[in-house]
Amino acid sequence: MEFFFLSLLCLFLLFVLLFYKSNFKNLTLPPGSTGWPLIGETLEFLATGWRGHPEKFVFDRISNYSSYVFKINLLGSTTVVFAGAAGTPFRRAIKASEFIRKELLAIIKQRKVDLGDGKASRTQDILSHMLVTSDENGNFMKEAEIADKILSLLIGGHDTASSVCASVVMFLAELPHVYQRVYEEQMEIAKSKAPGELLNWDDIKKMKYSWNVACEVMRLAPPLQGTFREAMTDFMYNGFSIPKGCKLYWSANSTHKNSEFFIEPHKFDPSTFEGSGPVPYTYVPFGGGPRMCPGKEYARLEILVFMHNLVKRFKWEKVIPNEKIVFDPMPNPQKGLPIRLFPHKA
């Protein structure tokens, strides 16, 4: 019986393979490999991140195929990579997201009741906005869809900014000359404030060097290594056919470390962002185009306020000088980045 079902499975997989080849035999698809059966190249994709060099997975294939666009196989699914923010699921992350989604659905149901009873405002927050706003056809989002979008906002607004702040601490500890310039800029702003006066938007706009530093941190250690998309139509790219429905993955890490775009891609250099900055679409920690991260300015505010309050109070050093950075999938110091704080003298 087991052999019978195994035979059926093999015939099914063979049919799928033949169907795929017959539908795309006339297309010039990007080069690439299918990797191991079922798992494809997933383990190697993850392993390069765990070793601290996620861009190696991409650069190795650029070298092998002499192309900045190629196909890979992740968990049995063919994906086209544009190498010009991995979305691999982890079991504990899935369990956590299921729990949070359940809680969100309860909150959404209660908000709908509160809106109907007049206990909540239609403009109270983004949750109310999504509940009361329809599309051009008069359709409203389903509760499950709203829960997914809120979950994405929670993850995107917390983990990415936290990752950048940790990387800022790491780089400023390693580069005292950069720290000193950030400190001088932030202290000039601090001295202009009255006792107890909070930062305002004009103060944020003065933090030009500090933001250049933060941008360089995100270039070398982008919080997202890239992200997945799906082709809505057939299109051509660099002479290759990309069929509708194809899974796409654009790589931030390899783009940021491409020597064609950055003279010394591994050198920390905040001056990269002076003037007009990098060429468009070569620096993409927030994505680009109409799907660019809507939280970019919020992230800028959060990161700069963090830098201001930290450097005006402390200098610090790393407890583990050569601590390894692993990507799982965001860049994280392997031992949690322990530091020694040294308060500034009054």
Secondary structure, 3 states (H helix, E strand, C coil): CHHHHHHHHHHHHHHHHHHHHHHHCCCCCCCECCCECCCECHHHHHHHHHCCCCHHHHHHHHHHHCCCEEEEEECCEEEEEECCCCCCCCHHHHHHHHHHHHHHHHHHHHHHHHHHHCCCCCCCCHHHHHHHCECCCCCECCHHHHHHHHHHHHHHHHHHHHHHHHHHHHHHHHCHHHHHHHHHHHHHHHHCCCCCCCCCHHHHHHCHHHHHHHHHHHHHCCCCCEEEEECCCCEEECCEEECCCCEEEEEHHHHHCCCCCCCCCCCCCHHHHCCCCCCCCCCCCCCCHHHCCCCHHHHHHHHHHHHHHHHCCEEEEECCCCCCEEECCCEEECCCCCEEEEECCC
